[in-house]
Amino acid sequence: MSYNEIYLIILIVFSWTFIIFYLSPHINKSKHFSTLGPALMIKSTKNRGILDAVSNRFPGKFFGKISSIFVVAGGLIAFIMLLYEAILITMMHIPTSAAPPLNEYLAIPLVNPFIPLGYGTASLVFAVVIHEMFHGIVARKHGIQVDGVGALFFIIPVGAFVEPNEKEISAADPVIRRRIVAAGPGINMVIAIICITLLIFVMMPASTPVHNGIYIESSANANIPKGYEIIKYGNITGNALNNIGITSNITPGMSTVELYNGKTYKNVSVETGVFISNLISGFPAGKANVPVNSIISSINNKTIYNITTLGNVLNKIAPGTNITMHVITPSHKNKTFNLTTVSTYSYYAKADPTANKNIYKNESFIGVGITYSGLGYIPIKDIHKEVFGASLFGPGFFATLGLPVLGLSPIPLTLTHLFKSPFDPVIFFGIVNTLYWLFWIDFLLGIMNALPMGIFDGGQFFRDSLLIASRRKRLSFLKEEKNVMKIYYIMALIILMLLIYIVIAPRII
């Protein structure tokens, strides 16, 4: 997106907001219009019959009960995710220059660059509409009057709203009120579960990789473009490619690599071996002016076949030892460098003291960042699981949620060609992307709304839960409003502090 486009969007947003706030006193006097912050609400009383028709056929009371369980689970998941992120930020010491821009914290298309306008907007509107509808459906099932329904606009339609009668809601039993509140986040989580289930158990088995190779996510090698698949590297094929960087037995130098882009095959010659991607300032390789983008061919006449070999060789050399390192430069020349190693412990003492270990005092360090042949890669079978959501239930939980940040959702066209499709790949992967974004938006909307804060449904849910708990003799102190509000404010404050810390900490630590 160009700067002119960004400025135009900012101008439109600012102008809309100014007009809405300026006209809000007049708008709010209207029968069919009102404002919600900078959003315009268009009300209707004629469409309430839709809610009655659905509630008559839908087991709203049962769904309200089930939704209460979802809200408790969703609130816990959201809290654990926030706590985990706060801990990671503390431990990783993210440089202030690497702090994510503030707009990336907002799950709004156009504002957040990782959320696609088409899939993101459609999924967000659907999630908000269905969220509000189910508040109304469960309310009507319990006999609560709905005063109005309508659409919510912030320049474009961004959702819907349902207005249960305020007096009837306030007078309702906390158990019923809690079910009504829970129905919104509940339906979002149900939709998220349905979509991820379809992705994993229907769409993923229907699309298998064409080859068992490795997908190139990043490349410093001009002959191996990002988005291609390596199906043969020298004499290595199949599963052996998956760990080529740590198990390769190819002698450093030129090798032939076979690439596949989903349509054609081609063979290219590439410099092979442990690739120096960067030098760490103040350490031996940097002081010796070893060229970046070189291949380490040997150390003390021991051939460096892979990253494991490099580690094993250096671990057997005492820190402070003079070594001879041969490299193949970017211009394909062989050069020799004499270095004096330092300890790995001295590196971590500067870079990350919390990760330092005494064992590092006996390991040599030369101060280079390395990859294998300048490639960032992932086994195609692993990326297959990732883009279809199968990594969600395991160590890949955050990777699946982070697919948009990784540039893997919507799935790039170059990647879709590497999989077989049961029908037209554009339609097939269009369905895959739609299911993923419905899952992504509904999951995050559901769990965030379950947090016990006033701006979320979870705030009212939490207060009503405390009122219900007060019916037990040992918790009778909760019958006093001031005690309920103390607990509620403490919980809300903890969550607010976590949110503030996650946003602010990377900018000040």
JOLIN-V586505 format. One record per backbone hydrogen bond with DSSP energy under -1.0 kcal/mol. NH is the residue of the N-H (numbers start at 1). CO is the residue of the C=O. E is the energy in kcal/mol with one decimal. If there is no record, write none. Layout:
# JOLIN-V586505
NH:CO:E
NH:CO:E
This chain:
# JOLIN-V586505
6:2:-2.0
7:3:-2.9
8:4:-2.0
9:5:-2.3
10:6:-2.5
11:7:-2.4
12:8:-2.5
13:9:-2.7
14:10:-2.7
15:11:-2.7
16:12:-2.7
17:13:-2.5
18:14:-2.6
19:15:-2.5
20:16:-2.6
21:17:-2.4
22:18:-2.4
23:19:-2.4
27:23:-2.7
28:24:-2.7
30:27:-1.6
34:41:-1.9
36:39:-2.5
39:36:-2.0
40:153:-2.9
41:34:-3.3
42:151:-2.5
43:32:-3.2
44:149:-2.2
50:47:-1.3
52:48:-1.6
53:49:-2.6
54:50:-2.3
55:51:-2.9
56:52:-1.9
57:54:-1.0
58:54:-1.5
60:58:-2.7
63:59:-2.5
64:60:-2.4
65:61:-1.7
66:62:-2.4
67:63:-2.9
68:64:-1.3
69:65:-1.0
70:66:-1.9
71:67:-2.6
72:68:-1.8
73:69:-2.5
74:70:-3.5
75:71:-2.8
76:72:-1.9
77:73:-2.4
78:74:-2.7
79:75:-2.3
80:76:-2.7
81:77:-2.5
82:78:-2.3
83:79:-2.6
84:80:-2.8
85:81:-2.3
86:82:-2.2
87:83:-2.3
88:84:-2.5
89:85:-2.5
90:86:-1.8
91:87:-2.5
92:88:-2.9
93:89:-1.1
98:95:-1.6
99:96:-1.1
104:101:-1.7
105:102:-1.7
106:103:-1.0
108:106:-1.8
111:109:-1.6
112:108:-3.1
115:112:-1.5
120:116:-1.7
121:117:-1.7
122:118:-2.3
123:119:-2.2
124:120:-2.3
125:121:-2.7
126:122:-2.2
127:123:-2.6
128:124:-2.5
129:125:-2.6
130:126:-2.7
131:127:-1.8
132:128:-2.4
133:129:-2.6
134:130:-1.9
135:131:-1.1
136:132:-1.9
137:133:-2.8
138:134:-1.9
139:135:-1.8
140:136:-2.6
141:137:-1.8
142:138:-1.2
143:140:-1.6
144:139:-2.9
147:163:-2.7
149:44:-2.5
150:161:-1.6
151:42:-1.5
152:159:-2.3
153:40:-2.9
154:156:-2.5
156:154:-1.9
158:152:-2.9
161:150:-1.8
163:148:-2.8
165:145:-3.5
169:165:-2.4
170:166:-2.3
171:167:-1.9
177:173:-2.5
178:174:-2.5
179:175:-1.6
180:176:-2.1
181:177:-2.3
182:178:-2.5
183:179:-1.3
186:182:-2.5
187:183:-2.3
188:184:-1.6
189:185:-2.2
190:186:-2.1
191:187:-2.4
192:188:-2.2
193:189:-2.2
194:190:-2.4
195:191:-2.7
196:192:-2.4
197:193:-2.0
198:194:-2.2
199:195:-2.2
200:196:-2.3
201:197:-2.8
202:198:-1.6
203:198:-2.5
204:199:-2.2
207:204:-1.5
210:418:-2.6
213:211:-1.0
214:230:-1.8
215:378:-3.0
216:228:-2.7
217:376:-2.4
218:376:-1.8
220:374:-2.8
224:221:-1.7
227:216:-2.8
228:225:-1.4
229:260:-2.2
230:214:-2.7
231:258:-2.2
232:258:-1.2
233:236:-2.6
234:256:-2.9
236:233:-2.5
240:237:-1.1
241:238:-1.9
242:239:-1.3
244:241:-1.8
246:243:-1.7
247:243:-1.5
248:244:-1.8
253:272:-1.6
255:270:-2.4
257:268:-3.0
258:232:-3.1
259:266:-3.2
260:229:-2.1
261:264:-1.7
266:259:-1.8
268:257:-2.5
270:255:-2.6
272:253:-3.3
275:371:-3.0
276:294:-2.9
277:369:-2.5
278:369:-1.2
280:367:-2.4
283:280:-1.6
285:366:-3.1
287:283:-2.2
288:284:-2.0
289:286:-1.2
290:285:-2.3
293:276:-3.3
295:328:-2.3
296:274:-2.6
297:326:-2.3
298:326:-1.6
299:302:-1.9
300:324:-3.2
302:299:-1.6
304:297:-2.0
307:245:-2.6
310:306:-2.0
311:307:-2.1
312:308:-2.6
313:309:-2.5
314:310:-2.4
315:311:-2.3
317:314:-1.3
320:341:-1.3
321:318:-1.2
323:339:-3.3
325:337:-3.1
326:298:-2.4
327:335:-2.7
328:295:-2.8
329:333:-3.1
332:329:-2.5
335:327:-2.6
337:325:-2.6
339:323:-2.2
341:321:-2.4
342:365:-2.1
344:363:-2.3
345:360:-1.3
347:343:-1.0
348:344:-2.1
349:345:-2.0
351:347:-2.9
352:348:-1.5
355:352:-1.9
356:353:-1.3
360:357:-1.3
361:358:-1.9
362:359:-1.4
363:360:-1.3
364:314:-1.3
365:342:-2.7
369:278:-3.1
371:275:-1.8
373:273:-2.9
375:372:-1.7
376:218:-3.0
378:215:-1.8
380:213:-2.3
383:379:-2.2
384:380:-1.8
385:381:-1.3
386:382:-2.2
387:383:-2.7
388:384:-1.0
389:386:-1.5
390:385:-1.9
392:389:-1.6
394:392:-1.3
397:394:-1.7
400:396:-2.5
401:397:-1.8
402:398:-1.7
403:400:-1.2
406:402:-1.9
407:404:-1.0
408:403:-2.8
415:412:-1.0
416:412:-1.9
417:413:-1.4
418:415:-1.6
419:416:-1.6
420:208:-3.1
428:424:-2.9
429:425:-2.8
430:426:-1.1
431:427:-2.1
432:428:-2.0
433:429:-2.6
434:430:-2.0
435:431:-2.7
436:432:-2.4
437:433:-2.5
438:434:-2.3
439:435:-2.3
440:436:-3.2
441:437:-2.5
442:438:-2.1
443:439:-2.8
444:440:-2.1
445:441:-2.7
446:442:-2.5
447:443:-2.6
448:444:-2.2
449:445:-1.7
451:448:-1.3
453:451:-2.4
456:453:-1.8
458:449:-2.7
459:453:-1.1
459:456:-1.4
461:457:-2.2
462:458:-2.5
463:459:-2.1
464:460:-2.6
465:461:-2.0
466:462:-2.0
467:463:-1.9
468:464:-2.4
469:465:-2.2
470:466:-1.3
471:468:-1.5
472:469:-1.9
475:472:-1.3
476:473:-1.5
478:475:-2.1
479:476:-2.0
480:477:-1.2
484:480:-1.7
485:481:-2.6
486:482:-1.7
487:483:-1.9
488:484:-2.5
489:485:-2.7
490:486:-2.0
491:487:-2.3
492:488:-2.7
493:489:-2.4
494:490:-2.2
495:491:-2.1
496:492:-2.5
497:493:-2.7
498:494:-1.9
499:495:-2.5
500:496:-2.6
501:497:-2.6
502:498:-2.5
503:499:-1.6
504:500:-3.0
505:501:-2.8
507:504:-2.0
508:505:-1.6
509:505:-2.8
